[in-house]
Amino acid sequence: MKKQFIVGVLFFSGLWGVSEVLLGELLYKAQLGKVLAPVLLSVIAFAIMTMARVTLRRNGVVLLIGAFVMLYKIVGMGLITGPVYSCHLLGIYALAAGFELTWVATRGRYKPLIGAAGTALGFVIFAVFITYVFRYRFWNTEKFVHYLLIPGSITAGINLFVVPLTALGMKKLEDIETASHTRAVPRWAFGAVSGATLGMWIFSIVLGLAS
């Protein structure tokens, strides 16, 4: 069980990390970072966090996954030669905190509320810290308001549906598993997930060294 939990954490963090490193890089290079990048990356993040929370079922697991995603992002951005953008790392963990706090507060119920409120909380945590705590030079009150009203509200509206639909999809998979009269993970399936997890982390290391 502990082995499955560890692999699960590494798998979901790798999945989230791949979207951050590859998709995020493409969106920011295409100068789509003001609205599309935070919206799309946050929606993907909430879908992955929902899958992880439904699967692993432990309080704090999303915060742990968020920490590993930050590590994945650092490695994928270039551990030795590439720049590491602290604002991106803060954004990742702010989303994880918003999701986890809302999930715990609602005990995993009211999935639409978790999607909308968790997103809003994550965006607020990030905006407050980046603007007024760390006083990052590229952020000011105008950008703070824009970030919350435009990408923040759009993402919250999308995640209102993404979280419950993702949870429903995971429940359907669980029902299929239960119908097969076993809850044990087949050895081949565990091996496939482990292999995919290892592949994602190796990919990130190679990408980082090549940056």
GURO-977489 format. One record per residue (C-alpha): residue in one letter; z, y negated, x. Coordinates in pm, whole numbers, padded with zeros to 5 digits, always signed. Each point is the difference from the previous one (the first is absolute). Layout:
! residues N
AZYX
...
//
This chain:
! residues 211
M+00000+00000+00000
K+00084-00238+00284
K-00329+00086+00167
Q-00191-00075-00320
F+00185-00330-00040
I-00082-00112+00356
V-00365+00098-00035
G-00010-00179-00337
V+00137-00321+00150
L-00247+00014+00288
F-00289+00089-00233
F+00054-00283-00248
S+00070-00251+00277
G-00319+00111+00173
L-00197-00033-00323
W+00135-00349-00059
G-00046-00084+00368
V-00368+00100-00003
S-00068-00240-00287
E+00182-00279+00185
V-00172+00058+00333
L-00356+00074-00116
L-00041-00174-00335
G+00226-00288+00097
E-00196-00062+00319
L-00332+00000-00189
L+00127-00240-00267
Y+00152-00246+00245
K-00308+00007+00223
A-00210-00076-00309
Q+00230-00298-00062
L+00125+00145-00328
G+00365-00034+00093
K+00103-00269-00248
V-00026+00203-00321
L-00190+00328+00023
A+00180+00143+00304
P+00359-00044-00127
V-00097+00117-00349
L-00194+00311+00101
L+00236+00105+00280
S+00306-00049-00222
V-00149+00199-00288
I-00079+00289+00237
A+00350-00028+00146
F+00165+00023-00342
A-00210+00301-00096
I+00102+00178+00322
M+00366-00099-00037
T-00002+00135-00356
M-00143+00333+00119
A+00261+00015+00275
R+00292-00088-00228
V-00103+00253-00266
T-00056+00271+00262
L+00293-00052+00239
R+00259-00119-00257
R+00256-00158+00231
N+00145-00349-00011
G-00108-00202+00300
V-00300+00218+00081
V-00246-00284-00061
L+00192-00223+00242
L-00029+00277+00258
I-00371+00034-00068
G-00040-00377+00028
A+00160+00008+00345
F-00243+00271+00113
V-00294-00198-00145
M+00108-00296+00213
L-00003+00230+00303
Y-00340+00136-00102
K-00131-00356-00035
I+00133-00097+00343
V-00162+00304+00161
G-00326-00041-00191
M-00026-00372+00082
G+00015+00078+00369
L+00330+00105+00150
I-00104-00109+00349
T-00288-00247-00025
G-00026-00119-00360
P+00190-00279-00177
V+00283+00095-00234
Y+00027-00232-00300
S+00363-00017-00106
C-00093-00145-00341
H-00189+00321-00083
L+00302+00210+00096
L+00229-00215-00213
G-00242+00030-00293
I+00009+00379+00021
Y+00377+00022-00002
A+00037-00265-00270
L-00216+00212-00232
A+00203+00310+00083
A+00324-00188-00069
G-00127-00143-00329
F-00117+00342-00120
E+00313+00189+00108
L+00248-00255-00137
T-00177-00006-00337
W-00027+00379-00013
V+00371+00044+00075
A+00101-00273-00247
T-00196+00171-00280
R+00081+00354+00120
G-00370+00072+00015
R-00053-00078-00368
Y-00222-00268-00151
K-00287+00054+00242
P-00195-00308-00122
L+00306-00214+00077
I+00028+00158+00345
G-00365-00085+00063
A+00016-00361-00115
A+00355-00097+00099
G-00008+00197+00324
T-00320-00177+00102
A+00137-00342-00092
L+00321+00069+00192
G-00191+00120+00305
F-00222-00309+00001
V+00300-00230-00042
I+00192+00168+00283
F-00297-00037+00233
A-00080-00359-00096
V+00360-00119+00031
F+00057+00162+00338
I-00334-00095+00155
T+00015-00360-00123
Y+00364-00104+00001
V+00189+00251+00216
F-00237+00067+00289
R-00193-00328-00058
Y-00331+00152+00105
R-00229-00287+00099
F-00289+00104-00226
W+00219-00001-00312
N+00116-00299-00203
T+00113-00072-00356
E-00358-00030-00125
K-00096+00339+00139
F+00330+00143-00129
V-00082-00106-00358
H-00364+00115+00026
Y+00106+00341+00131
L+00239+00063-00287
L-00217-00143-00280
I-00341+00141+00096
P+00011+00330+00196
G+00360+00063-00109
S-00063-00027-00373
I-00333+00188+00020
T+00158+00287+00192
A+00300+00017-00235
G-00236+00020-00297
I-00200+00283+00158
N+00308+00193+00112
L+00134-00022-00354
F-00253+00279-00064
V-00040+00156+00346
V+00360+00120+00035
P+00030+00177-00339
L-00349+00149+00029
T+00069+00129+00351
A+00335+00144-00112
L-00174+00165-00296
G-00259+00154+00231
M+00275+00140+00223
K+00177+00139-00308
K-00320+00179-00105
L-00024+00158+00346
E+00364+00106-00025
D-00066+00157-00343
I-00288+00200+00146
E+00228+00116+00281
T+00272+00098-00248
A-00251+00187-00213
S-00087+00213+00301
H+00364+00127-00009
T+00084-00130+00345
R+00131-00324+00145
A-00034+00121+00358
V-00265-00178+00201
P-00266+00249+00111
R-00007+00045+00376
W-00366-00101+00019
A+00066-00319-00197
F+00294-00094+00221
G-00214+00069+00305
A-00284-00214-00136
V+00234-00295-00068
S+00159+00040+00343
G-00343+00007+00165
A-00116-00308-00192
T+00322-00180+00095
L-00043+00082+00368
G-00364-00106-00018
M+00084-00340-00150
W+00262-00076+00265
I-00226+00113+00286
F-00276-00216-00146
S+00231-00301-00001
I+00103+00057+00363
V-00361+00038+00115
L-00105-00307-00198
G+00285-00202+00145
L-00080+00100+00358
A-00367-00083-00057
S+00074-00347-00142
//
